[in-house]
Structures are given as C-alpha cells and as structure tokens.
C-alpha cells in the first residue's frame, strides 16, 4: 500500500488564535488542504494518550465507572490517560493502570492505535492488552479530579452491555475491546 495516498499534510498558512488549557490547546489556523482548498480550521492539539484492556488471570475484564464533566455523567471505560511530556505510551499506561485501577500487569501486548476525533483533534490513543495482573497492596495516588469506581466483569457481560446500548461507554473502550477480542481470538 502506498503511504503517500494516506498521509498528506495540509500547508500551514498562519495561526489565527490559540487557547491553552492544562492538558491541551485549541488553535484556529488558516491552512491549505491537500486538495487546494484554503480556510480557517479549529483544532484541538493533544499530547496523545494510552489505554489498557486489563484482563485478570480469572478472565475478568477490569473497567472503570468514571465521572466525565463534559457529558455530566459516569461512563464505563478502560483505564487510560494522557501522555506526560517525554513519556512513552507503554510507560504512561503502566502508570495509569496502577493509579486508576490499582493493578500492575506483567504482560503487555500492543493493540494498535486509534484516532479519537479526527474532525477536530489530533489525538492518537495507543491501545494495549494488559495481562498477568496483580492487585497492588497500597493504593497509588491518582489525579485529584478523578472520580472512579473499579469494576470486574465477565467478558460476556461487557459484550452484552455494548450490544444492548443501556450503558454509556466511550468510543475508545468499545474499539479497544473489539481489538482485544480479535487478538485473543474470543
């Protein structure tokens, strides 16, 4: 496959404005698209993230019920987090799974990456399967803004939650679960 077909950079013309927050920035830039169209486009600039699909030795899936202020509700998600400056995706998720779920994994497999919202963000989320888990004896301090409940679930129950639509899950969790099931052959 010719990568040049898939990767064509837009031509940056000028920055119109920028707003910086703790984790990301929002820019409005004038750019020229590969097809020649030039206009102003808003974009979230994000330092990327990593996510783990943790599966215990007893074949339970670890999920988090986490409060998300942007949608004013709790969502079911896999442990995930933003990469710190200079941090690799694998080191980020090893830290996050301890902080958010209270587990450590000895076996890690790459499940690829996903682009979360390409219409307005450059965020790439690196997906991993975490196995050979052990529960931490002492809780690792996480972020102050995290409101998290750790859940253990049978894989079939997670499939049922996804298919019935009664529970709100985020897109990265559904995608990561799909890829983990393919990797595991389940």
C-alpha positions in Angstrom: 0.0 0.0 0.0 1.3 3.5 -0.9 1.5 5.5 2.3 1.6 8.7 0.3 -2.0 8.2 -0.5 -3.0 8.2 3.2 -0.6 10.8 4.6 -0.7 14.2 3.1 0.0 17.2 5.3 -2.0 20.4 5.0 0.0 23.5 4.4 0.1 25.8 7.5 -0.5 29.4 6.5 -1.0 31.3 9.8 -2.2 31.0 13.4 -5.3 33.0 14.0 -5.7 32.3 17.7 -4.9 29.8 20.4 -6.3 28.9 23.9 -4.1 26.7 26.2 -5.5 24.6 29.0 -3.8 22.2 31.4 -3.9 19.2 29.1 -4.4 20.5 25.6 -4.7 23.6 23.4 -7.2 24.8 20.9 -5.9 26.6 17.8 -7.6 28.3 14.9 -5.3 28.2 11.9 -5.5 29.2 8.3 -4.4 26.1 6.3 -4.5 24.8 2.8 -5.8 21.3 2.4 -4.1 18.8 0.0 -7.0 19.4 -2.5 -6.0 23.1 -2.6 -8.9 24.5 -0.5 -7.8 27.2 2.0 -9.8 28.2 5.0 -9.7 28.7 8.8 -9.9 25.5 10.8 -10.2 24.9 14.6 -8.2 22.0 16.1 -7.5 20.6 19.5 -3.8 19.9 19.9 -3.5 17.0 22.3 -0.3 15.2 23.7 -1.8 11.8 22.9 -2.9 9.0 25.3 -2.6 5.4 26.1 -5.3 2.8 27.1 -5.2 -0.7 28.6 -7.7 -3.5 28.3 -6.9 -5.3 31.6 -7.9 -9.0 31.9 -7.3 -10.8 35.1 -6.0 -14.4 35.4 -9.6 -15.4 36.3 -10.7 -14.0 32.8 -12.4 -10.9 34.3 -12.2 -7.6 32.5 -11.3 -4.5 34.6 -13.4 -1.5 33.8 -13.8 1.9 35.4 -17.0 3.8 36.0 -15.6 7.3 35.8 -17.3 10.7 36.0 -16.8 12.9 32.9 -17.7 16.5 33.5 -18.0 17.3 29.7 -21.1 15.0 29.4 -22.2 15.3 33.1 -22.3 11.5 33.7 -20.5 8.4 34.7 -19.1 6.3 31.8 -17.7 2.8 31.6 -14.2 3.0 30.4 -10.9 1.1 30.4 -8.0 2.7 32.3 -6.4 5.4 30.1 -4.5 8.6 30.4 -2.7 11.4 28.8 1.0 11.0 28.0 3.2 13.2 30.2 5.9 15.2 28.4 8.6 12.8 27.2 6.6 9.7 28.3 6.2 6.7 26.0 2.7 5.2 25.6 3.7 2.0 27.4 5.1 3.8 30.4 2.1 6.1 30.5 -0.4 3.2 30.6 1.7 1.2 33.1 1.4 4.3 35.4 -2.3 4.9 34.7 -3.4 1.3 35.3 -1.9 1.5 38.8 -3.3 4.9 39.6 -6.8 4.3 38.2 -7.4 0.6 38.7 -5.0 -0.4 41.4 -3.4 -3.2 39.4 0.0 -3.9 37.9 0.4 -6.0 34.7 3.4 -8.2 33.8 2.4 -8.9 30.2 1.7 -6.2 27.7 0.6 -6.6 24.0 0.1 -3.7 21.5 -3.3 -3.5 20.0 -2.5 -0.6 17.7 -3.7 3.0 17.8 -6.9 4.9 17.1 -7.7 8.4 16.2 -10.4 9.5 18.5 -12.0 12.5 16.9 -10.2 13.4 13.6 -12.7 16.1 12.7 -11.3 18.4 15.3 -8.5 16.8 17.3 -5.0 15.3 16.5 -5.2 13.0 19.5 -3.9 9.4 19.0 -4.7 6.8 21.6 -2.3 3.9 21.9 -4.1 0.6 22.8 -2.6 -2.2 24.9 -3.8 -5.5 26.3 -2.7 -5.9 29.9 -2.5 -9.4 31.4 -0.9 -11.3 34.2 -2.3 -8.8 36.6 -1.7 -8.4 40.4 -3.6 -6.2 42.7 -1.5 -3.5 44.4 -1.2 -3.8 48.2 -1.2 0.0 48.5 -3.3 2.4 46.5 -1.3 4.7 44.2 -2.3 8.3 44.3 -4.1 9.4 41.2 -5.3 12.7 39.8 -7.5 14.8 42.2 -10.2 15.3 39.5 -10.8 11.6 39.0 -14.0 10.1 40.4 -13.6 6.4 39.7 -15.2 3.1 40.7 -13.2 -0.1 39.7 -15.4 -2.9 38.3 -14.6 -6.6 37.4 -16.8 -8.0 34.7 -17.1 -11.2 32.7 -16.3 -10.7 29.0 -19.8 -11.8 28.0 -21.3 -9.2 30.3 -19.2 -6.5 28.6 -20.4 -7.8 25.2 -24.0 -7.6 26.4 -23.6 -4.0 27.7 -22.1 -2.9 24.4 -24.8 -4.6 22.3 -27.8 -3.6 24.3 -26.9 0.1 24.5 -28.3 0.6 28.0 -24.9 1.5 29.4 -22.9 4.5 28.1 -19.4 3.6 27.1 -16.9 5.8 25.4 -15.7 5.0 21.8 -12.1 4.2 22.8 -13.4 1.5 25.1 -15.6 -0.2 22.5 -12.8 -0.1 19.9 -10.2 -1.4 22.3 -12.4 -4.2 23.4 -13.1 -5.2 19.8 -9.3 -5.3 19.1 -8.5 -7.2 22.3 -11.1 -9.8 21.4 -9.6 -10.2 17.9 -6.1 -10.5 19.5 -7.3 -13.1 22.0 -9.4 -15.0 19.5 -12.6 -14.7 21.6 
